[in-house]
Amino acid sequence: MTFKEKLSNPTIRLTAHVCTIPSAAVTQAMAAARSDAVIIDMEHGAIDYATAHAMIAATAGTSCAPLVRVTENDSAQVKRVLDLGAEGIVFPLIRTAEDAEQAVASLRYPPNGTRGFGPFLAHSRWGTSLMEYRESVDGHLVCFLLVETRDAVENIEAICAVPGIDAIIPAQFDLSTDLGVSGQFDHPDFLAAVAKVEDAASSAGIPLGNVGLAKPQADGLLAKGYRIIAGFDILWLKAMAAETQSWIR
């Protein structure tokens, strides 16, 4: 079952953990731990294209889907990481329905989209021939949109009406900052914005995802109807290292 097929089943809960560490070994470990997906973070992580390719390849032999967070809603970037074998894209800073339409189109080949053809590396990751790749990935690539701005919240109903969106993620760090309440996740303005995003996505039947770094936080999100729980490799590593210090103090 592909990650997109899992997303289409409303009874399945999923993980999609963010890899900011430029390491195929870290990605392989997370994939082997039965993560449903990893998000290779080229926006905020220290990851270049060659390393991204190695990290995508490191999911081989597992059911873990390699997704990539690009730095912007740019078809040239999307084309390049899909040609490395990515199974989907996480798009930052989506503000309007037109932005969402551009994102969806960049995942698809003409006449249904704008992606250029050249999967010279990707076809091997998908276990197909070069010329069979297009048919193999058709309908299987995943489109995640990050809601990070006041504009996106104001336009969220129109954004969610765009066909081809597989998940919506209210990005709490950027969204709270854009609202002028950075890091104040209990602020009324932030809570109201997130509630509006949740209502629009749920009404459109689009899965919601968010960060749950501890089980109580994840339980709270799942209870609200979120289906995708994410963590950050670097934050888990740092937290575990700090915890071990407490063992000897």
SETORKOL-542558 format. One line per 4 residues: their letters; for each residue x, z, y of C-alpha. Coordinates in pm, 1 decimal. Layout:
BEGIN
a) X:Z:Y | ...
//
This chain:
BEGIN
mtfk) 0.0:0.0:0.0 | 143.5:-99.9:337.3 | 146.2:137.1:632.6 | -121.3:-75.5:801.8
ekls) -341.9:-42.4:494.0 | -294.8:335.0:500.0 | -392.4:338.3:866.6 | -709.9:144.1:790.5
npti) -829.3:418.5:553.4 | -979.4:696.7:770.0 | -935.7:954.6:493.9 | -554.4:925.7:482.8
rlta) -333.5:1146.6:699.0 | 14.6:1020.5:774.0 | 356.5:1109.4:911.4 | 561.3:887.9:1143.2
hvct) 878.0:1072.5:1237.0 | 1099.0:970.2:1528.1 | 1465.3:890.4:1458.3 | 1678.9:929.6:1769.1
ipsa) 2006.4:982.4:1580.1 | 2188.0:649.1:1528.0 | 2234.5:696.3:1153.7 | 2118.4:503.6:847.9
avtq) 2190.3:817.8:644.3 | 1943.1:1024.7:848.6 | 1677.3:754.4:822.0 | 1735.3:720.7:448.0
amaa) 1695.0:1096.8:403.0 | 1369.0:1098.7:596.8 | 1239.1:802.1:398.7 | 1340.6:965.7:69.9
arsd) 1151.9:1279.3:179.8 | 835.6:1065.3:151.8 | 773.4:1013.1:522.0 | 504.5:749.9:562.7
avii) 695.6:591.6:850.1 | 997.4:640.5:1069.5 | 1004.7:538.5:1434.3 | 1352.0:414.5:1520.9
dmeh) 1380.5:511.4:1885.9 | 1557.4:247.1:2091.3 | 1396.0:373.6:2412.1 | 1537.6:725.8:2419.3
gaid) 1772.9:736.0:2119.2 | 2139.0:629.5:2109.0 | 2060.4:327.6:1892.8 | 2178.4:-31.5:1932.3
yata) 2051.3:-339.2:1747.9 | 2313.0:-332.8:1471.6 | 2240.0:32.9:1399.4 | 1865.8:-33.3:1410.8
hami) 1912.1:-301.8:1146.2 | 2100.0:-56.6:922.3 | 1831.8:208.4:975.2 | 1554.8:-36.6:889.2
aata) 1742.3:-139.5:574.7 | 1789.8:227.6:480.8 | 1417.1:257.4:403.2 | 1454.9:12.8:112.1
gtsc) 1329.0:142.7:-219.1 | 1081.2:378.5:-55.5 | 724.5:348.7:71.6 | 839.9:448.1:421.7
aplv) 759.8:191.2:692.1 | 1032.8:131.0:953.3 | 881.0:103.3:1300.0 | 1077.5:60.9:1622.8
rvte) 1006.0:202.4:1967.1 | 1126.3:-58.8:2215.8 | 1233.0:17.5:2571.8 | 948.6:-177.8:2730.7
ndsa) 657.9:-409.3:2657.0 | 886.7:-710.4:2633.5 | 828.1:-994.9:2387.0 | 1200.9:-1072.9:2363.9
qvkr) 1278.9:-718.3:2246.2 | 985.4:-719.9:2006.8 | 1093.3:-1050.1:1855.0 | 1446.4:-925.0:1801.9
vldl) 1358.4:-601.6:1620.7 | 1090.6:-770.0:1410.4 | 1356.8:-1020.8:1310.8 | 1566.2:-723.9:1195.4
gaeg) 1286.2:-640.1:951.4 | 1077.0:-383.4:1139.2 | 725.7:-327.7:1005.8 | 580.5:-252.6:1344.9
ivfp) 639.9:-168.3:1708.7 | 572.7:138.5:1923.2 | 508.4:20.2:2279.1 | 582.2:251.5:2575.2
lirt) 418.3:255.1:2918.2 | 101.8:62.8:2837.2 | -107.5:81.4:3153.6 | -381.5:-182.7:3124.0
aeda) -579.7:-387.7:2875.6 | -363.0:-685.2:2973.9 | -53.9:-486.6:2872.8 | -216.2:-411.8:2538.2
eqav) -305.3:-776.5:2484.2 | 55.7:-876.4:2556.4 | 180.4:-618.7:2306.3 | -50.0:-739.6:2030.6
aslr) 37.0:-1104.5:2098.3 | 411.6:-1037.5:2073.1 | 366.4:-929.6:1709.5 | 203.4:-1256.8:1606.6
yppn) 315.0:-1615.4:1570.3 | 138.3:-1901.5:1749.3 | -141.4:-1995.6:1770.2 | -248.2:-1630.2:1751.6
gtrg) 44.6:-1489.8:1949.9 | 373.7:-1552.2:2124.5 | 643.6:-1453.7:1873.5 | 925.3:-1703.3:1819.0
fgpf) 1023.2:-1793.6:1462.5 | 1362.1:-1685.6:1330.8 | 1336.6:-1409.6:1065.3 | 1681.1:-1484.5:919.8
lahs) 1740.1:-1113.8:847.6 | 1380.3:-995.8:818.6 | 1279.3:-1208.3:520.6 | 1526.9:-1027.8:294.8
rwgt) 1389.1:-687.1:392.4 | 1039.3:-808.7:305.5 | 1156.3:-954.6:-27.9 | 1051.3:-1309.2:47.0
slme) 1203.8:-1643.9:138.4 | 1263.9:-1750.1:495.8 | 970.5:-1989.0:508.3 | 737.0:-1755.6:317.9
yres) 804.8:-1466.1:554.5 | 536.0:-1562.2:805.0 | 262.1:-1552.1:543.5 | 404.6:-1234.1:388.2
vdgh) 388.7:-1029.6:710.5 | 68.7:-1178.5:846.9 | -174.4:-893.0:895.1 | 77.5:-624.3:794.9
lvcf) 269.7:-556.8:1116.9 | 170.2:-241.4:1304.3 | 101.5:-197.8:1677.5 | 124.3:154.6:1824.4
llve) 54.9:212.6:2192.9 | 185.5:510.5:2391.2 | -41.8:645.8:2665.0 | 202.9:787.7:2918.9
trda) 56.7:734.3:3265.0 | -240.8:812.9:3485.6 | -313.7:438.9:3495.9 | -335.9:423.0:3117.3
veni) -580.8:713.0:3109.1 | -798.9:549.6:3374.6 | -800.6:223.0:3176.9 | -816.2:373.3:2829.1
eaic) -1159.7:240.6:2731.3 | -1055.2:-116.9:2815.3 | -722.0:-68.4:2636.9 | -893.1:56.8:2321.4
avpg) -1125.4:-245.5:2326.2 | -831.6:-483.2:2268.5 | -830.3:-608.9:1905.9 | -516.5:-547.7:1700.3
idai) -424.4:-191.2:1804.9 | -340.0:26.7:1505.2 | -283.0:364.5:1674.0 | -292.3:538.4:2010.6
ipaq) -47.5:816.9:2093.7 | -96.9:1035.8:2403.3 | 269.7:1094.0:2490.0 | 261.7:1449.7:2617.7
fdls) 601.3:1462.1:2788.5 | 565.3:1146.3:2996.0 | 192.3:1185.9:3054.7 | 220.5:1541.2:3186.1
tdlg) 509.0:1431.3:3409.5 | 314.6:1137.1:3551.9 | 21.3:1368.6:3620.6 | 252.3:1597.4:3818.8
vsgq) 234.9:1885.8:3569.6 | 546.3:1815.3:3364.4 | 557.1:2021.8:3046.8 | 240.4:2213.1:3135.4
fdhp) 46.7:2118.0:2826.5 | -225.8:2373.7:2897.0 | -288.5:2248.8:3251.7 | -652.2:2139.9:3310.0
dfla) -549.6:1797.6:3441.9 | -339.3:1728.3:3134.8 | -604.2:1855.9:2893.1 | -871.6:1644.9:3061.9
avak) -655.2:1332.7:3041.5 | -578.6:1384.7:2673.8 | -945.3:1451.9:2597.7 | -1038.9:1122.3:2761.9
veda) -782.5:937.2:2551.3 | -901.5:1112.0:2234.5 | -1265.1:1024.7:2303.5 | -1190.3:658.8:2375.8
assa) -970.7:610.6:2068.8 | -1217.7:787.5:1842.3 | -1508.7:582.1:1976.8 | -1310.1:262.8:1910.5
gipl) -1212.0:376.7:1560.0 | -840.4:374.2:1644.5 | -624.1:640.2:1472.6 | -461.9:900.2:1696.1
gnvg) -107.1:1028.5:1661.3 | 92.0:1306.7:1822.6 | 391.5:1535.4:1781.9 | 363.3:1838.7:1555.2
lakp) 694.8:2021.5:1527.2 | 550.9:2317.5:1337.5 | 265.4:2353.1:1089.5 | 30.3:2542.6:1323.6
qadg) 68.0:2267.2:1582.6 | 8.0:1999.7:1320.3 | -293.8:2187.2:1183.4 | -443.0:2198.5:1534.2
llak) -400.5:1823.6:1577.5 | -547.7:1744.6:1236.7 | -846.5:1967.1:1311.5 | -909.9:1757.7:1625.6
gyri) -914.3:1437.0:1422.9 | -555.8:1320.3:1465.2 | -432.2:1130.8:1160.5 | -63.9:1072.8:1240.9
iagf) 180.6:1360.3:1282.2 | 528.8:1297.5:1420.9 | 846.0:1501.8:1455.4 | 1191.8:1436.4:1600.6
dilw) 1503.1:1434.2:1383.9 | 1725.8:1577.7:1658.0 | 1486.5:1862.8:1740.1 | 1452.4:1961.3:1373.5
lkam) 1830.2:1955.7:1330.6 | 1886.2:2167.0:1639.6 | 1612.5:2414.6:1543.8 | 1752.0:2458.2:1193.3
aaet) 2104.9:2507.4:1325.2 | 1977.3:2770.5:1568.8 | 1785.6:2944.8:1291.0 | 2097.5:2974.8:1075.7
qswi) 2268.5:3152.9:1365.5 | 2001.4:3422.3:1341.7 | 2094.0:3480.6:977.8 | 2434.2:3618.6:1074.4
r) 2340.4:3808.7:1390.4
//
